[in-house]
Amino acid sequence: MDTDAVLDLIREVADEVITPRFRDLADHQVDEKNPGDLVTVADRESEQLLTRALVAAYPDAVILGEEACAEDPALLERYRTAEHAFTVDPVDGTRNFVHGSPDHAVMVAEVRGGQSVRAWIWQPQHEQAYVAERGAGAWGNGKRLTRPPVGERVRGVTSRRSWLGRAVGTLQALELTWVCCGVDYPKLVEGEADYALYGRSRPWDHAPGSLLLTEAGGFVGTFDGEPYRPQAGVPRALITAADRATYDLVQGLVPDALA
């Protein structure tokens, strides 16, 4: 499937099974996978439709869906050793979705040879489409994206609530992200924040956005200085930054700030 065809697929699935449930979920359509970790009928149905289409187009690829992995944890190991794979996050920001916030997204990434090579983020309520191809750039609704320069006040955000309000070195205190990677990464690209800290790096959350950000001029790496790898065997805390200089600055300060 070409890049536009995958985006069309994601939009069609969202129109069919996600948006009709937005602000119209019955109690029995929302479950907890773990305490506080919500899943809805929209998550399950959209992942099934996306996975079915990707398997039909790429029968030899491993398709790592968030909900499928919850049911079969061994799928994650197959993904980590696959030469060709896709990640599928059917409703990123499920808690936002359940509580009626438009800040949710559908995300897909293609991984070849250990690198994200194509990425798609569709925000159905905002009608914003973000697409990236390795070496070919990042795009938002058809417009080429370039990360604006970092200003004098470096703004950091985090999704880990225990880190909120902490200052990283002399930088200003950490604020809350949009609590949805499918919104966080585009916001970083657009200059709404200069770096973000994440306590864990699940592939379906970070494989798409990391490619979007790096193709726009940003950098994503671990707390201990290694570049982000979507098939890394051990999930690690991440720094997603506007550029390499900002990453290096934050990475040098993080151990002491969050000890």
C-alpha angles and dihedrals in degrees: 000000000000120000095261092050092055091050090050089051092052092049093048093050091049091050091049105045112004110045095045087060095047108120088352104083119136118219092252090056093065124070138168118240087187130353106301093000105114130199127181139196086256091059093051098043096045092049091051092051095046093046093049092053094046093048090051091051097039109025093171096051124097111238111207108196119181094230094041089053090051088056096040113025090183087072089074092061091049089052093049092056097039121116090207124027146147130215119212125196102180097190112009109195095031092169089055090048093050092049094049100256116145089217098103133105148187114237135190130173132185117216125195126175092354096307133099105244103172132020137185130192120180120186102194098190093046091039090226122146122194121189132176135182122190109257093003102077141244125288136194116198089335096312121117111247126217122176110243118235119275113255130219093275107062108208119207129190134186138190092210106093094202088064095051114120095017117128118227101219109302092339120111120272119282117262130200120275122226085269092238123086089210087064100030096060096049089047089054091049091050093050100252088128133010101216140002131205122213126187095210137025111214109179097233090054099048112021093078100041096041090061092046091051097044092047087054091053102272132121134225124196145145128270089256095056104264122131114252115265117192093212097046111147097224119046109236138189111268140212114204110192143182091240142348093269092055091047091051091049094050095040090056092053103037101081093059096037095053100032 
